[in-house]
Amino acid sequence: MGRIDAHHHLWDVATRAYPWMDGPWADPLRGRFDPDRLAPLAAAAGVESTIVVQAVSDLAETRELLATAADHPLIAGVVGWLDLTGDVPGQVADLRAGPGGAALVGIRHQAQDESDPRWLVRDDVLAGLRALDGLAYDLLVTPTQLPAAAEVAALLPEVTFVLDHVAKPSIASGAWQPWADRLAALAASPNVTCKLSGLVTEAAWAGWKPGDIFRYVDHALDLFGPDRLMFGSDWPVCTLAATYPQVVGLTETALAGLSDDERRLVFARTARRVYLGGR
């Protein structure tokens, strides 16, 4: 069983705007990142399947990602975007009916950008989450929004939640609390899994050391266990701080103390169960 990269992106800045690329820091990301560019990196790392994740709040982008998945066997699933405060069943049906619609495995909204730290527990958002019809929901939150994430996961035990980037702890500053305790509160809900992704870009981009990151990975391991953790590269965002091989190697080293079966859970089986229904 080959590895699954459970979190990466695809985009072409010539096609649409990405408002979060809001300064010179994002210049290395202003280009075309497509499956042909990712494929050799994935193959060299033993990755046979990937999950591509939305990068902008735009149904058109989700449709394009689904169509891309239909044409590229490397992409096993798409975590797309839809308006959780709108007609969720109608939007899901429309996406599933389009090219590559069978690859829709999850939904994500960039909740980290919402000014209301309790956006996730608004009545209209809760109604949208209840209507996802078996799709997983990716939680893109910061430590400030973790209490709301824990609340929504407890309120909706029937929904599968996936925490992106371990809730983006400030590794560069060495901050630990309140992130650590808030993560524990979220992990108490068994319907939540967590991605070991995006951590190199929460560290100091130009000077991070593996030891800076391992403390945070170990905490996630203690809370979720290998059966609720999955590997994600966060490519190409990760390239701001590390290459694809470096991200894979960092994860391998961080998990070196686990058994072979436990490492297979993080590198493939958890993602296969959560996103792909065991396929």
Secondary structure, DSSP 8 states (H G I E B T S, - for coil): --EEEEEE--EETTTS--TT--SGGGGGG-SEE-HHHHHHHHHHTTEEEEEEE--SS-HHHHHHHHHHHHH-TTEEEEEE---TTS-HHHHHHHHHHSTTGGGEEEEEE-GGG-S-TTGGGSHHHHHHHHTSTT-EEEE---GGGHHHHHHHHHH-TTS-EEEGGGG---TTTT--TTHHHHHHHHHTSTTEEEEE-S-TTTS-TTT--HHHHHHHHHHHHHHH-GGGEEE---BTGGGGT--HHHHHHHHHHHTTTS-HHHHHIIIIIHHHHHHHTT-
